[in-house]
Amino acid sequence: VIVSAIGASSPYLVMDSSGNATLTWVGNGVIYASTKTLTGTWSTPTSLSNSGASAPRLGIDDAGNVIAAWVRAGNIESSTKLFG
């Protein structure tokens, strides 16, 4: 299944204990995210950052809350709670 085909790189995936997945990647210098439930399909990608971002990472807690972090302009930036 192709989630993004436009210059995508640096994919990063986490999955909660229920099998729900969250994926981030870099597309043309912007961090994108998409989610998929265990039995569902990938959501429409959402942009998380401004341009010039790289190195996305995801964290997930025991309740399934997901937060993304990335590097942009020499700073570490993060999202508010993405999913969960």
C-alpha positions in Angstrom: 0.0 0.0 0.0 1.4 3.4 -1.0 0.7 6.1 1.6 2.9 8.8 -0.1 4.8 8.7 -3.3 6.0 12.3 -3.6 9.7 12.3 -2.6 9.1 10.4 0.6 12.0 9.5 2.9 12.8 8.7 6.6 9.7 6.7 7.4 9.1 6.0 11.1 6.3 3.8 12.5 4.8 3.0 15.9 2.0 0.6 16.7 0.0 0.5 19.9 -1.1 -2.7 21.8 -4.4 -2.8 19.8 -2.6 -2.9 16.5 -3.3 0.8 15.5 -0.3 2.2 13.6 1.0 5.8 13.1 3.5 6.5 10.4 5.6 9.7 9.8 7.9 10.5 6.9 9.6 13.5 5.2 8.2 14.7 1.9 9.9 17.6 0.3 11.2 18.9 3.7 7.8 18.6 5.4 6.9 16.0 8.1 3.7 14.1 7.3 1.7 11.6 9.4 -0.9 9.0 8.7 -2.7 6.5 10.9 -4.3 3.1 10.3 -6.5 1.1 12.6 -5.9 -2.6 12.9 -8.6 -3.4 10.3 -8.8 0.0 8.5 -7.0 1.8 5.8 -4.4 4.6 6.1 -5.8 8.0 6.8 -5.2 11.0 4.5 -1.7 12.3 5.3 -1.5 15.4 7.6 1.4 17.8 7.5 3.0 18.4 10.9 5.8 20.8 10.2 6.9 23.7 8.1 9.5 23.1 5.4 13.1 22.3 6.2 12.2 19.5 8.6 14.0 16.1 8.9 14.5 13.1 11.2 10.9 12.4 12.3 10.4 10.2 15.4 7.3 9.0 17.2 6.6 8.2 20.8 3.7 6.3 22.2 2.5 5.8 25.7 0.6 3.0 27.3 -2.7 4.7 26.5 -1.9 4.8 22.8 -1.3 8.6 22.7 1.2 9.4 19.9 3.5 12.5 19.8 5.9 13.3 16.9 9.2 15.1 17.1 11.6 16.3 14.4 14.5 18.6 13.6 14.0 21.9 11.8 16.5 24.8 11.5 18.7 23.2 14.2 15.9 23.0 16.7 13.8 20.0 18.0 10.1 20.6 17.4 7.2 18.5 18.3 3.5 18.0 17.8 0.8 18.1 20.4 -0.8 14.7 20.9 -1.4 13.3 17.4 -3.6 10.3 17.9 -5.0 8.3 20.8 
